[in-house]
Amino acid sequence: MGNDDHKKDIDHISGVETTGHEWDGLKELNNPAPRWWLWIFYVSVIWSIGYWIVYPAWPTLSGATKGTFGWTQFEKLKAEQAEIAQRQGQYLSKFHEASFDQIMADPELYAFATAGGASAFKDNCATCHGTGGAGGPGYPNLNDDDWLWGGQIANIYQTIQFGIRSGHDDAHISQMPSFGVDGLLKRDQVTTLVDYVVSLGKPGDHAAHAGYTIFQEKCASCHGPDGKGNREFGAPNLTDALWLYGGTRDTIYKTIYYGRNGVMPYWKGRLDDDTIRQLTVYVHSLGGGEESEPVNDPAAYGPEPLTTGQ
Amino acid sequence: MTPQPMAQNPSPPDNKPFRFFARREKIYPRQVKGKYRRLKWLVMTLTLAVYYLAPLIRWDRGPNAPDQAILIDLPARRAYWFFIEIWPQEVYYLTAILIFAAIALFFVTSLLGRVWCGYFCPQTVWTDLFIAVENLVQGDRVARQRLDKMPLCFEKIWKKTVTHALWLLIGLSTGGAFVFYFNDAPTLWADILQGDVSTTVAWFVAALTFSTYIMAGFSREQVCIYMCPYARFQSAMFDKDTLIIGYDAKRGEPRGKHKAGTSWEGHGHCIDCTACVQVCPMGIDIRKGLQMECIACGLCVDACNDIMDKIQMPRGLIRYDTEIRIEHNIQDKTTWRIMRPRTVYYILVLALVAGLVVYGQVTRKPFEIHALHSRNPLMVRLSDGDVRNGYEIKVLNKTHQDNIYSLRVENLADAALEIKGAGHLTPDRLPVAADEVATFHLFVTATPQAEQSRDITFILRDNATGRLDRYTSMFISGDKK
């Protein structure tokens, strides 16, 4: 174009000029983009120059141009996180001051605790206990009513803080010995004991059983003479329907022969106390939480009650 | 195959290139006086009054609900229309109302033609208003045409500026009124006067100002011709007994100039003055017959009657009548068939939809229960061998007062219900504040059932009135362990 001498090739059906290109008798119509569209395009191009100046744009050897606004994604993230923290703050300060009793009685604090606990649970606890807290073989189901170390708020709080066989000085510690491996029981004794333990869940005269004597001698000190367990030692109840590692004869045999010493890490120091308290309320809310026994000292349920003097 | 495109597409006889795209010719409708014009002013006044004033109407709903008669409260997810109140899960009422409106449009169209388009449609009302502004500032058709052809001068600048300023002002008030339907009008009005409005409100006002300005100022009849789907399919509701704007061709043709006082022998009554074309806001010639563009506003009838009066011929060369009556030149008023299969169907459907809406409103439950079975975990086995299932119970209190409900379960023997949460909530005492949805975490414990998943029914009772609502859920006993 531009050359006026050039004869324009007009397509007579549409009345539109062609580009002059022809392929097998087909010609391309020259329909340029509308002018308003082009103008928006040009304005956008000019506008983009402003972006280059005010925002980080051009890569340099050591990074990128900073832009006059000084905007970065990290700053934006920081500002947004600060806003979230500020919004949480009004509840958090109230939560921080409140005792467990107060939290359990206040719908707002309770909702705040369970919501925060649910989120912290998924980040920290779900790896072993599952996202719904249903656990698995070796990892306790937190929804049921069977607690090794107690299901009251104070018990749960202590367990989360210090863990079980976690290496922390205040951790729950107990040992299920490897009766078979260490030669404390012979193989046939273990088998007899398995029979006895399986029979504990069913009604009958347990004292007449061949395993009764072995049990009283080797197991009753932790699991109790009737096999109902003892929370002092985290010894499970052997008479109920729930089995941490599984209730088949095979699993019970392995448990007695090799012993079981599951570990739960301590969270004190890794999570702040408010988060641990939120987790406590959340785990308690899953369904198995037990009513707290009345205590004389309300401060025992306040923030960090179990660490003082330890 | 040898390419022979040219031979198969012969050019038009006049050898002018055929265009697929027709550039819009700007329409300069002339002002007209008459019966239909007066009706149009009246309808415009009424519809605009309804649009601007409806949000100001108050309607007392008690202390726990807004007192605005028509309000769509988006943050609270409630819609109010006088005595009707809709929650989000009842949005099917809206569907029913829209179906009713659509069928009502079909019904009216099959009887009276496109009166919606000609009188009530916002596009028509605002376009008419904008043209009235043009007429006021710039003068009538010829003056406006002259002004547009004029080179840029002081007169053109001030007239155009004033026109567009008034258009924008109307647009602004249109957008301003729109946001009142979504906010408490007196509160928002005070906020607007203080210049303290949310970004959302400001954006909506700006968007509606702009769209009103564009649609009524520039797009105008193109909206009806190219954008509006109703315009296209309303012809499907037409039949020969539908009232239309019709030109009596038998009486009018052959058209042509006629000198006053001479004989009408061999002349049709149409003197080809083109008054009907000049007043048409759609820019069509009604004498070519009923067309898709015609919005049945009747302004050409007014214009033609005016001319007929001047040449002392009977009115009604262009008239608002049925096709069959115009065709056979029937004057008898009784021959308009109103009850036709089409109109009867529409009446039946209208009655059905209206009945459903009324039935729905009359039997609307004042409260509802919904139960969501917990999925993680599906069930929990307890130490005594029992099974526990968790549920999220949602109770909707649609009344405007605080109520207390009680919950029990049916079809599950020896089931123990426990509400988990702060405070002392029991299944017998579930308080729900007025106009709120409350969520309760419920545990149901029972002995393992024979079915892996058993259907159970939750029954919620309003402790004050004794009314019940049910929700069927399931109780899962076993994961085949």
Interface residues (C-beta under 8 A of the other chain):
Chain A: I10 H12 I13 S14 G15 D24 G25 L26 I103 M104 A105 D106 P107 L109 Y110 A111 G130 T131 G132 G133 A134 N141 N143 D144 D145 D146 N237 D240 A241 L242 S285 G287 G288
Chain B: P3 P5 M6 N9 S11 K16 P17 F18 R19 F20 S374 R375 N376 P377 V380 R381 L382 S383 D384 G385 R388 G390 K420 G421 A422 G423 H441 F443
